[in-house]
Amino acid sequence: MGLLLASLPWLWTTTAARGHLYGEADAPAADVVIVLGTAVAADRRQPGDRLAGRLETAAALVKSGRARVVLVSGDGGGTSGDEPAAMTAHLAERLGVDPRRVVADPFGLDTYDTCARARDVYGVERALIVTQSYHLSRAVTLCRHLGLDVDGVTARCSGCGPVLLVGKGVRDYFASGKAAWDAVRGRPPAVRSPVNSGVADALTG
């Protein structure tokens, strides 16, 4: 019984995301694709392997016409470096995405904050969200719980070996508990910001 109760948050995130998870090739269309931040490489300027995979997937979605604007959301003061700055530069300089189509949120400090701020600060109502498979159900469930009409797209990950995937899967199992608690209490994002028209401007520009 105890194990079942402990697993309820993970079951919630997994079950609620069903029907909203896609591969890159069969992803639906949306004006906005949200890319969740993660560790920057050791030089503090380039994205790490997992982050690079997320950005490559988002760029492919834009180039295929499945998305028009990329909202990169991460920690602008992260321990590994400025995640949104590295993401923005990589999209524009390495992946050929028009920088006018990239909007950066430096206060997406975790998945919940990214979803809440996409809705409240950037006015996003419908979006694709990109991250690796072990994280995708939790991201989709949180965003949908917060009222965003999102579908998840599994990110590429050239450096994701079996050991890493198992380790991240275990971490996400425990992270689902925090996700459920955040959702139940409706916590506000860590950083409050005024409304930002960046996404709307990029869509009309």
Secondary structure as the mmCIF struct_conf table of DSSP 4:
data_model
#
loop_
_struct_conf.conf_type_id
_struct_conf.id
_struct_conf.beg_label_comp_id
_struct_conf.beg_label_asym_id
_struct_conf.beg_label_seq_id
_struct_conf.end_label_comp_id
_struct_conf.end_label_asym_id
_struct_conf.end_label_seq_id
HELX_RH_AL_P HELX_RH_AL_P1 GLY A 2 ALA A 16
TURN_TY1_P TURN_TY1_P1 ALA A 17 GLY A 19
BEND BEND1 HIS A 20 HIS A 20
STRN STRN1 LEU A 21 TYR A 22
HELX_RH_3T_P HELX_RH_3T_P1 GLU A 24 ASP A 26
BEND BEND2 ASP A 31 ASP A 31
STRN STRN2 VAL A 32 LEU A 36
HELX_LH_PP_P HELX_LH_PP_P1 ALA A 39 ALA A 39
STRN STRN3 VAL A 40 VAL A 40
HELX_LH_PP_P HELX_LH_PP_P2 ALA A 41 ALA A 41
TURN_TY1_P TURN_TY1_P2 ALA A 42 ASP A 43
BEND BEND3 ARG A 44 GLN A 46
STRN STRN4 PRO A 47 PRO A 47
HELX_RH_AL_P HELX_RH_AL_P2 ASP A 49 LYS A 63
TURN_TY1_P TURN_TY1_P3 SER A 64 GLY A 65
BEND BEND4 ARG A 66 ARG A 66
BEND BEND5 ARG A 68 ARG A 68
STRN STRN5 VAL A 69 SER A 73
STRN STRN6 ASP A 75 ASP A 75
TURN_TY1_P TURN_TY1_P4 GLY A 76 GLY A 77
STRN STRN7 GLY A 78 GLY A 78
TURN_TY1_P TURN_TY1_P5 THR A 79 SER A 80
STRN STRN8 GLY A 81 GLY A 81
HELX_RH_AL_P HELX_RH_AL_P3 GLU A 83 ALA A 89
HELX_RH_PI_P HELX_RH_PI_P1 HIS A 90 ARG A 94
BEND BEND6 LEU A 95 LEU A 95
HELX_RH_3T_P HELX_RH_3T_P2 PRO A 99 ARG A 101
STRN STRN9 VAL A 102 ASP A 105
TURN_TY1_P TURN_TY1_P6 PRO A 106 PRO A 106
STRN STRN10 PHE A 107 PHE A 107
BEND BEND7 ASP A 110 ASP A 110
HELX_RH_AL_P HELX_RH_AL_P4 THR A 111 ASP A 120
TURN_TY1_P TURN_TY1_P7 VAL A 121 TYR A 122
STRN STRN11 ARG A 126 THR A 131
HELX_RH_AL_P HELX_RH_AL_P5 SER A 133 HIS A 145
TURN_TY1_P TURN_TY1_P8 LEU A 146 GLY A 147
STRN STRN12 ASP A 149 THR A 154
HELX_LH_PP_P HELX_LH_PP_P3 ALA A 155 ARG A 156
TURN_TY1_P TURN_TY1_P9 SER A 158 GLY A 159
HELX_RH_AL_P HELX_RH_AL_P6 PRO A 162 ARG A 185
TURN_TY1_P TURN_TY1_P10 GLY A 186 GLY A 186
HELX_LH_PP_P HELX_LH_PP_P4 ARG A 187 PRO A 189
BEND BEND8 ALA A 190 VAL A 191
HELX_RH_AL_P HELX_RH_AL_P7 GLY A 198 THR A 204
#
